[in-house]
Amino acid sequence: MPHGHCQVCLGYFALSDFQVLPCGHGGCKYCLGQIFDTVTNMGNCWMCRQEFHRSGAHRVHLELVDSKVANFQNTIEGLERMDASVPSISVTRASTKIKRTVDEINCDNEIAVSSDNCL
C-alpha cells in the first residue's frame, strides 16, 4: 500500500489517512484534528493560514496507474475516434506510438494482438 508523508508531524502514514483542506494543503488525520477549535470547529491551515470549518477537510482518493499503460489506452481511444477525414500521417504516428509502447510495457498477448489487429 502506498504511503504519504505528513508535512506537519513529518510521519509516514497510509494514504487512506490523508486529508486535504479546501486550500489544497493536507496532512494526516491526527494533525488535521489538532488544528480545529473544539467549540467553533474552525481551524487555520498551517501553511497558508486560510480559515475553514472542520467539515471542509476531505479524504483523498487516489488511483495509481502506470503512465505508459495510460498513454497506451489514450492512444487507442484516440484511434477509435478517428474517421476518414483524419490525415494518414496521424494514423501512422499513432501506430508507431502504440507499437513502441507495446514493446516497452509487459502487456499480455491479448492486448498486443488486439492492438496489432487495430492497426
MARBA-3410 file (N, C-alpha, C, O; in Angstrom, 1 decimal):
119
0.8,-1.2,0.0,0.0,0.0,0.0,0.9,1.2,0.0,1.9,1.3,0.8 ~ 0.6,2.2,-0.8,1.4,3.5,-0.9,1.2,4.2,0.4,0.2,4.2,1.1 ~ 2.3,5.0,0.8,2.3,5.8,2.0,2.6,7.2,1.6,3.2,7.5,0.6 ~ 2.2,8.1,2.5,2.5,9.5,2.3,3.3,10.1,3.4,3.6,9.4,4.4 ~ 3.7,11.3,3.3,4.5,12.0,4.3,3.8,13.2,4.8,3.5,14.1,4.0
3.4,13.3,6.1,2.7,14.4,6.6,3.7,15.6,6.8,4.8,15.5,7.3 ~ 3.2,16.8,6.3,4.1,18.0,6.3,4.1,18.6,7.7,4.9,19.5,8.0 ~ 3.2,18.1,8.6,3.1,18.7,10.0,4.0,17.9,10.9,5.0,18.4,11.5 ~ 3.7,16.6,11.1,4.4,15.8,12.0,5.6,15.0,11.4,6.4,14.4,12.1 ~ 5.7,15.1,10.1,6.8,14.5,9.4,6.8,13.0,9.4,7.8,12.3,9.1
5.6,12.4,9.8,5.5,11.0,9.9,5.0,10.4,8.6,4.5,11.2,7.7 ~ 5.1,9.1,8.5,4.6,8.4,7.3,3.3,7.8,7.7,3.1,7.3,8.8 ~ 2.3,7.7,6.7,1.0,7.2,7.0,0.4,6.7,5.7,0.9,7.0,4.6 ~ -0.6,5.8,5.9,-1.3,5.3,4.8,-2.1,6.4,4.1,-2.6,7.3,4.7 ~ -2.2,6.3,2.7,-2.9,7.4,2.0,-4.4,7.4,2.4,-5.0,8.5,2.2
-4.9,6.3,3.0,-6.3,6.4,3.4,-6.5,7.3,4.6,-7.6,7.7,5.0 ~ -5.4,7.6,5.3,-5.4,8.5,6.5,-5.1,10.0,6.1,-4.9,10.8,7.0 ~ -4.9,10.3,4.8,-4.6,11.6,4.3,-5.8,12.4,4.1,-6.8,11.9,3.5 ~ -5.9,13.6,4.5,-7.0,14.5,4.2,-6.5,15.8,3.6,-5.4,16.3,3.9 ~ -7.3,16.4,2.8,-7.0,17.7,2.1,-7.9,18.8,2.5,-9.1,18.5,2.7
-7.3,19.9,2.8,-8.1,21.1,3.2,-8.6,21.8,1.9,-8.1,21.6,0.8 ~ -9.6,22.7,2.1,-10.1,23.5,0.9,-9.0,24.3,0.2,-9.2,24.5,-1.0 ~ -8.0,24.7,0.9,-6.9,25.4,0.2,-6.0,24.6,-0.6,-5.1,25.1,-1.4 ~ -6.1,23.2,-0.5,-5.3,22.3,-1.2,-4.1,21.7,-0.4,-3.5,20.7,-0.9 ~ -3.8,22.2,0.8,-2.8,21.6,1.6,-3.4,20.5,2.4,-4.7,20.4,2.5
-2.6,19.6,2.9,-3.2,18.4,3.5,-2.2,17.8,4.5,-1.0,18.2,4.6 ~ -2.6,16.8,5.2,-1.8,16.1,6.2,-2.5,14.9,6.7,-3.6,14.5,6.3 ~ -2.0,14.2,7.7,-2.6,13.1,8.3,-3.8,13.5,9.2,-3.9,14.6,9.6 ~ -4.7,12.6,9.4,-6.0,12.9,10.1,-5.7,13.4,11.5,-6.3,14.2,12.0 ~ -4.6,12.8,12.2,-4.3,13.2,13.5,-3.9,14.7,13.6,-4.4,15.5,14.4
-3.0,15.1,12.7,-2.5,16.5,12.7,-3.6,17.5,12.3,-3.8,18.5,12.9 ~ -4.5,17.1,11.3,-5.6,18.0,11.0,-6.6,18.1,12.1,-7.1,19.2,12.3 ~ -6.8,17.0,12.9,-7.7,17.1,14.0,-7.2,18.0,15.1,-8.0,18.6,15.8 ~ -5.9,18.3,15.2,-5.3,19.2,16.2,-5.5,20.6,15.9,-5.3,21.5,16.8 ~ -5.8,21.0,14.7,-5.8,22.4,14.3,-7.2,23.0,14.5,-7.4,24.3,14.3
-8.2,22.2,14.8,-9.6,22.8,15.0,-9.9,23.2,16.4,-9.5,22.5,17.3 ~ -10.6,24.3,16.5,-11.1,24.7,17.8,-12.3,23.8,18.2,-13.1,23.5,17.4 ~ -12.3,23.3,19.4,-13.3,22.4,19.9,-14.7,23.0,20.0,-15.7,22.2,19.9 ~ -14.8,24.3,20.1,-16.1,24.9,20.2,-16.7,25.3,18.9,-17.8,25.0,18.6 ~ -15.9,26.0,18.1,-16.4,26.5,16.8,-16.2,25.6,15.6,-16.7,25.8,14.6
-15.3,24.5,15.8,-14.9,23.6,14.7,-14.3,24.4,13.6,-14.3,23.9,12.4 ~ -13.7,25.5,13.8,-12.9,26.3,12.8,-11.4,26.0,13.0,-11.0,25.8,14.1 ~ -10.7,26.1,11.9,-9.3,25.9,12.0,-8.6,26.7,10.9,-9.2,27.3,10.0 ~ -7.2,26.8,11.0,-6.4,27.5,10.0,-5.4,26.6,9.5,-4.8,25.8,10.2 ~ -5.2,26.6,8.2,-4.2,25.8,7.5,-2.8,26.3,8.1,-2.5,27.5,8.2
-2.0,25.3,8.4,-0.6,25.6,9.0,0.3,26.2,7.9,1.3,26.8,8.2 ~ 0.0,26.0,6.6,0.8,26.5,5.5,0.4,27.9,5.1,1.3,28.8,5.1 ~ -0.8,28.1,4.8,-1.3,29.4,4.2,-2.2,30.2,5.1,-2.5,31.3,4.8 ~ -2.5,29.6,6.3,-3.4,30.3,7.3,-4.8,30.5,6.9,-5.5,31.3,7.5 ~ -5.2,29.9,5.8,-6.6,30.1,5.4,-7.5,29.4,6.4,-7.3,28.3,6.9
-8.6,30.1,6.8,-9.6,29.6,7.8,-10.6,28.7,7.1,-11.1,29.0,6.0 ~ -11.0,27.7,7.8,-12.0,26.8,7.2,-12.7,26.0,8.4,-12.2,26.0,9.5 ~ -13.8,25.4,8.1,-14.6,24.6,9.0,-14.1,23.2,8.9,-13.7,22.7,7.9 ~ -14.3,22.4,10.0,-13.9,21.0,10.1,-14.5,20.2,8.9,-13.8,19.3,8.4 ~ -15.7,20.5,8.6,-16.4,19.7,7.5,-15.7,20.0,6.1,-16.0,19.2,5.2
-14.9,21.0,6.0,-14.2,21.3,4.7,-13.1,20.3,4.4,-12.8,20.2,3.2 ~ -12.5,19.7,5.4,-11.5,18.7,5.1,-12.1,17.4,4.5,-13.1,17.0,5.0 ~ -11.4,16.8,3.6,-12.0,15.6,3.0,-10.9,14.7,2.6,-9.7,15.0,2.4 ~ -11.2,13.4,2.6,-10.2,12.4,2.2,-9.8,12.4,0.7,-10.6,13.0,-0.1 ~ -8.7,11.9,0.4,-8.2,11.9,-0.9,-8.3,10.5,-1.4,-8.0,9.5,-0.7
-8.9,10.3,-2.6,-9.0,9.0,-3.3,-8.1,9.0,-4.5,-8.3,9.7,-5.5 ~ -7.0,8.2,-4.4,-6.0,8.1,-5.5,-6.1,6.8,-6.1,-6.3,5.7,-5.5 ~ -5.9,6.8,-7.4,-5.7,5.5,-8.2,-4.4,5.6,-8.9,-4.2,6.5,-9.7 ~ -3.5,4.8,-8.5,-2.1,4.8,-9.0,-2.1,4.0,-10.3,-2.5,2.8,-10.3 ~ -1.7,4.6,-11.4,-1.7,3.9,-12.7,-0.3,4.0,-13.3,0.5,4.9,-13.0
0.0,3.1,-14.1,1.3,3.1,-14.9,1.1,4.1,-16.0,0.2,3.9,-16.8 ~ 1.9,5.1,-16.1,1.7,6.1,-17.1,1.9,5.6,-18.5,1.2,6.1,-19.4 ~ 2.7,4.6,-18.7,2.8,4.0,-20.1,1.6,3.3,-20.5,1.1,3.4,-21.6 ~ 1.0,2.6,-19.5,-0.3,1.9,-19.9,-1.4,2.9,-20.1,-2.2,2.8,-21.0 ~ -1.5,4.0,-19.3,-2.5,5.0,-19.5,-2.3,5.7,-20.9,-3.3,6.0,-21.6
-1.0,6.0,-21.2,-0.7,6.6,-22.5,-1.2,5.7,-23.7,-1.7,6.1,-24.7 ~ -0.9,4.4,-23.5,-1.3,3.4,-24.5,-2.8,3.4,-24.7,-3.3,3.4,-25.8 ~ -3.6,3.4,-23.5,-5.0,3.4,-23.6,-5.5,4.7,-24.2,-6.5,4.6,-25.0 ~ -4.9,5.8,-23.9,-5.4,7.1,-24.5,-5.1,7.1,-26.0,-6.0,7.6,-26.8 ~ -4.0,6.5,-26.5,-3.7,6.4,-27.9,-4.8,5.5,-28.6,-5.2,5.9,-29.7
-5.1,4.4,-28.0,-6.1,3.5,-28.6,-7.4,4.2,-28.7,-8.1,4.1,-29.7 ~ -7.8,4.9,-27.7,-9.1,5.7,-27.7,-9.1,6.7,-28.8,-10.1,7.0,-29.4 ~ -7.9,7.4,-28.9,-7.8,8.4,-30.0,-8.0,7.8,-31.4,-8.6,8.4,-32.3 ~ -7.4,6.6,-31.6,-7.6,5.9,-32.8,-9.0,5.5,-33.1,-9.5,5.6,-34.2 ~ -9.7,5.1,-32.1,-11.1,4.8,-32.2,-12.0,6.0,-32.6,-13.0,5.8,-33.3
-11.6,7.2,-32.2,-12.3,8.4,-32.6,-12.0,8.9,-34.0,-12.7,9.8,-34.5 ~ -10.9,8.4,-34.6,-10.5,8.9,-35.9,-11.5,8.4,-37.0,-12.0,7.3,-36.9 ~ -11.7,9.3,-38.0,-12.6,8.9,-39.1,-11.8,9.1,-40.4,-10.6,9.4,-40.4 ~ -12.4,9.0,-41.5,-11.8,9.0,-42.8,-11.1,10.4,-43.1,-10.3,10.4,-44.0 ~ -11.6,11.4,-42.4,-11.0,12.7,-42.7,-9.7,13.0,-42.1,-9.1,14.0,-42.3
-9.3,12.1,-41.2,-8.0,12.3,-40.5,-6.8,12.0,-41.4,-6.9,11.0,-42.1 ~ -5.8,12.9,-41.4,-4.7,12.7,-42.3,-4.0,11.4,-42.0,-3.9,11.0,-40.8 ~ -3.5,10.7,-43.0,-2.9,9.4,-42.8,-1.6,9.5,-41.9,-1.3,8.5,-41.2 ~ -0.9,10.6,-41.9,0.2,10.8,-41.0,-0.1,10.6,-39.5,0.7,10.1,-38.8 ~ -1.3,11.1,-39.2,-1.8,11.0,-37.8,-2.0,9.5,-37.4,-1.6,9.1,-36.3
-2.5,8.7,-38.3,-2.7,7.3,-38.0,-1.4,6.6,-38.0,-1.2,5.7,-37.1 ~ -0.5,7.0,-38.8,0.9,6.4,-38.8,1.6,6.7,-37.5,2.2,5.8,-37.0 ~ 1.5,7.9,-37.1,2.2,8.3,-35.8,1.6,7.5,-34.6,2.3,7.1,-33.7 ~ 0.2,7.4,-34.6,-0.4,6.7,-33.5,0.0,5.2,-33.6,0.3,4.6,-32.5 ~ 0.1,4.6,-34.8,0.5,3.3,-34.9,1.9,3.0,-34.4,2.2,2.1,-33.7
2.8,3.9,-34.7,4.2,3.9,-34.2,4.3,4.0,-32.7,5.0,3.3,-32.0 ~ 3.5,4.9,-32.2,3.4,5.1,-30.7,2.9,3.9,-30.0,3.5,3.5,-29.0 ~ 1.9,3.3,-30.6,1.4,2.1,-29.9,2.4,0.9,-30.0,2.6,0.2,-29.0 ~ 3.0,0.7,-31.1,4.0,-0.4,-31.2,5.1,-0.2,-30.3,5.6,-1.1,-29.7 ~ 5.6,1.0,-30.2,6.7,1.3,-29.3,6.3,1.1,-27.8,7.0,0.5,-27.0
5.1,1.5,-27.4,4.6,1.3,-26.1,4.4,-0.2,-25.8,4.7,-0.6,-24.7 ~ 3.9,-0.9,-26.7,3.7,-2.4,-26.5,5.0,-3.0,-26.3,5.1,-4.0,-25.5 ~ 6.1,-2.6,-26.9,7.4,-3.1,-26.7,8.0,-2.8,-25.4,8.7,-3.5,-24.7 ~ 7.6,-1.6,-24.9,8.1,-1.1,-23.6,7.5,-1.7,-22.4,8.1,-1.9,-21.4 ~ 6.2,-1.9,-22.5,5.5,-2.4,-21.3,5.3,-3.9,-21.5,5.3,-4.5,-22.6
5.1,-4.6,-20.4,4.9,-6.0,-20.4,3.4,-6.3,-20.4,2.8,-6.7,-19.4 ~ 2.8,-6.0,-21.6,1.4,-6.3,-21.7,1.1,-7.7,-22.1,2.0,-8.3,-22.7 ~ -0.1,-8.2,-21.8,-0.3,-9.6,-22.1,-0.6,-9.7,-23.6,-0.8,-8.7,-24.3 ~ -0.6,-10.9,-24.1,-0.7,-11.2,-25.5,-2.1,-10.7,-26.1,-2.1,-10.3,-27.3 ~ -3.1,-10.7,-25.3,-4.4,-10.3,-25.8,-4.4,-8.8,-26.2,-4.9,-8.4,-27.2
-3.7,-8.0,-25.4,-3.6,-6.5,-25.7,-2.8,-6.3,-26.9,-3.1,-5.6,-27.8 ~ -1.6,-7.0,-27.0,-0.7,-6.9,-28.1,-1.4,-7.3,-29.4,-1.3,-6.6,-30.4 ~ -2.1,-8.5,-29.4,-2.8,-8.9,-30.6,-3.9,-8.0,-31.0,-4.1,-7.7,-32.2 ~ -4.7,-7.5,-30.0,-5.8,-6.6,-30.4,-5.2,-5.3,-30.9,-5.8,-4.7,-31.8 ~ -4.1,-4.8,-30.4,-3.5,-3.6,-30.9,-3.0,-3.8,-32.4,-3.2,-2.9,-33.2
-2.4,-4.9,-32.6,-1.9,-5.2,-34.0,-3.1,-5.3,-34.9,-3.0,-4.9,-36.1 ~ -4.2,-5.9,-34.5,-5.3,-6.1,-35.4,-6.0,-4.7,-35.6,-6.5,-4.4,-36.7 ~ -5.9,-3.8,-34.7,-6.5,-2.5,-34.8,-5.7,-1.7,-35.9,-6.3,-0.9,-36.6 ~ -4.4,-1.9,-35.9,-3.5,-1.2,-36.8,-3.6,-1.8,-38.2,-2.9,-1.3,-39.1
END
